[in-house]
Amino acid sequence: MLVTTAASSRSMPAWLQALLTEKFFNACLIHQEARKNEKNIFCLDCCTSICPHCFSLHCSHRLLQIRRYVYHDVLRLDDAAKLIDCSSVQAYITNSAKVVFLKQRPQTRQCRGSGNICFTCDRALQDPYLFCSISCKIDYILRTEGGHGGLSRYLLECNFLPLPDDPGLMTPDTVLEPVVSARTSSASGSYGEVGCWTVACTAATDFVVRKKRTTALACSGHFRPAREPGHPACSQASEMSGGLISRRKKTPQRAPLY
């Protein structure tokens, strides 16, 4: 895990120390009753996490969006590279964007392979990379180079860091399509789910019935005896196949009760 001693705290800027120790995606205490109140934004100027409803109070600050990937906090590589030298940190692709893990991830067992592993936590990595997360790289720099002078070479000056135009950050209710458009007059249940499901099931059932009929036609033609058209066996087989295809389900005949 990241070294959080007094010496390392003095070696790191306040915003970096808060970024690596903050817990994200918890409900905002100020906007407990609001929807989408998860704290997924980090304010570098205030060194705290905020939710999208707090954005109006921090709109002129440097803001960093925190994302989730396999249940862990990640930063988009383009955003993280504006603050920290992310070279040698393994990146992953999610939603067509490269991301890097923010904190060290716990692992249940030690890596026993002889391949490339993280310099800090021994997690298996792809060949070109040396660290599995930003936290692991910073921890390694503090242990090997030490002092603010060693870490400052990997920190970048960024005076302006706006949030990306990401519709997934928070979608206002005013831009959502009305739910009533998906309802049907005969639908029951909330938000028209039952009505839409009924229509989908009807269409699927009709498709299956038509598919079965087509399959029966194909099978009857495939297994038809290779005889001349005038042969009695051929006529009898044609009548039988036609009767099987055109026969409809009738009332089942049950055995008498004794």
Secondary structure, 3 states (H helix, E strand, C coil): CCCCCHHHHHHCCHHHHHHHHCCCCCECCCCCCCCCCECCEEECCCCEEECHHHHHHCCCCCEEECEEECCEEEEEHHHHCCCECCCCECCEEECCEEEEECCCCCCCCCCCCCCCECCCCCCECCCCCCECEHHHHHHHHHHHCCHHHHHHCCECCCCCCCCCCCCCCCCCHHHCCCHHHHCCCCCCCHHHHHHHHHHHHHHHHHHHHHHHHHHHHHHHHHCCCCCCCCCHHHHHHHHHHHHHHHCCCCCCCCCCCC
